[in-house]
Amino acid sequence: MELKYGASREKPREDAAMQRFRGHRVGQFIHWGLYALPAGRWEGKDVEFAAEFLPRVAKVPQQRWEALANDFTLADFDAERWADTAVALGARYMTITTKHHDGFCLWPSAHTDFHMGNTPSGRDVLGELVAAYEARGIDVNFYYSVLDWRHPDWRFTLENDADNLAFARYLDFAMKQLEELAERYPSVKGFWFDGTWDESVKANGWWTWEVERMLKERLPGVVVNSRLRADDLGARHVDSNGLLMGDYESGYERRLPEPWDRSVAARDWEACMTIPQASWGYHQGPWAQSTLKHPWDVVDMIAHCTSLGGNFLLNFGPRGDGSMAPAEVEIARTVGEWLAVNGEAIYGCGYAEGWDYPGWGYFTRDSSTGKVFAVVTRAPASGRIRLELPTGLELVGLRLLGSGEYPFKGLADSVFEVELGGASNAGPRVFAVETSALAHPASEKEPNPDV
Ligand SMILES: COc1ccc([C@H]2[C@H](O)[C@H](O)[C@H](C)N2C)cc1
């Protein structure tokens, strides 16, 4: 159907900026704002919900929430140290909450009084972060919440002309803030929009289309997530013709494509994930701190995303004083040490066409060399894995990344067995799989009676 504000393309972007984003595969998400000060606790009680939702869940009066800005002293905030955690993690990009749902801005915005300029330090947090991360070769993306609980013209729904007039003023305010971000920080590589699920935004698909157009005009190459977009009819992420809006699908929030489904690889996409079970902002309570993910589970998620051509954005919630949470830094370090040895199977890699899902982990393929990797994240109880190659190929070599050649046994045409040899304390093993065409044409694989 004819859409004015639908998808701007039918196929994935292939320009250099998008190829760079796609090849990053691993990013560091950061949620930081006033919510890090109470950190999930209000009036002495733990509120067992995402820390960044505290003002809503605990029904904090607006003035009391705004007064937190006076305590936002950045006593222990050091952009260099944050950037060092991204290096430790092996992240190639970082996405920072410029403004979350409470409306507080991490930059001195000219369009509101609720920003860093009106805090004791007055520091431009975004400016310091952009400098520190880019000094380490790490791209910076901006998260921006369209939803704004504080702005008087925000509306969840549009019930009457007064609502429409107010919300038009709000959209104008938000457009001005986005123009301001593009103006002040022109090296930013992407925008991650959030807070676009309400009826008010869905009824203004034109505005979401305009935002994408404005940003791409001012910042050529900039990457925009699908979560910004609504079309003429209010369809989100994917337009009413079934085409992806924005440059990559960003619907995977605290979840990955389950079950593993090769059709996901047809699009660019990114999954974002918390380290605690369910809080993006730092939550000090045992409700959050007792649920931190194991580094090897994070590695499994990274390999899962890569095997389906997606990026993985792991979230960090710095504490109210600006220090990173030690437990999160430790997880970053362990994951980064794994990536330092095995990143060859992740960075610049994607879906391995023709290689079936093996069950014990994932196959990935280097998008430029075609080299295939086997990432064993769920070693079978037998201690051995079966490598089933695409028909017509034979296994001529296995190289355990970080060590060297690895033995295997041929069981039949295109089926090989690999003895893993006990658990590895260095985390999931990765093999580079070298193959060549079978000397004799292999018989077709046994037909699978279940299909
Ligand atoms: C359940 O409804 C939600 C869940 C998460 C969100 C926000 C989180 O605060 C975080 O910013 C995440 C990326 N976003 C979707 C918003 C609404």
The ligand as a Tripos MOL2 file, in Angstrom:
@<TRIPOS>MOLECULE
LIG
   17    18     1     0     0
SMALL
NO_CHARGES

@<TRIPOS>ATOM
      1 C1          7.8760   -2.7380   30.5700 C.3       1 LIG1
      2 O1          7.9280   -1.5250   29.9070 O.3       1 LIG1
      3 C2          9.1730   -1.0000   29.6950 C.ar      1 LIG1
      4 C3         10.3520   -1.7410   29.8500 C.ar      1 LIG1
      5 C4         11.5810   -1.1320   29.5870 C.ar      1 LIG1
      6 C5         11.6190    0.1920   29.1690 C.ar      1 LIG1
      7 C6         12.8840    0.9100   28.8800 C.3       1 LIG1
      8 C7         13.8910    0.7110   29.9870 C.3       1 LIG1
      9 O2         13.7920    1.7160   30.9720 O.3       1 LIG1
     10 C8         15.2220    0.7720   29.2440 C.3       1 LIG1
     11 O3         15.5410    2.1100   28.8750 O.3       1 LIG1
     12 C9         14.8610   -0.0670   28.0210 C.3       1 LIG1
     13 C10        15.9140   -0.0290   26.9410 C.3       1 LIG1
     14 N1         13.5780    0.5210   27.6050 N.3       1 LIG1
     15 C11        12.8360   -0.3270   26.6730 C.3       1 LIG1
     16 C12        10.4480    0.9080   29.0260 C.ar      1 LIG1
     17 C13         9.2300    0.3140   29.2720 C.ar      1 LIG1
@<TRIPOS>BOND
     1     1     2 1
     2     2     3 1
     3     3     4 ar
     4     3    17 ar
     5     4     5 ar
     6     5     6 ar
     7     6     7 1
     8     6    16 ar
     9     7     8 1
    10     7    14 1
    11     8     9 1
    12     8    10 1
    13    10    11 1
    14    10    12 1
    15    12    13 1
    16    12    14 1
    17    14    15 1
    18    16    17 ar
@<TRIPOS>SUBSTRUCTURE
     1 LIG1         1 GROUP 0 **** ****
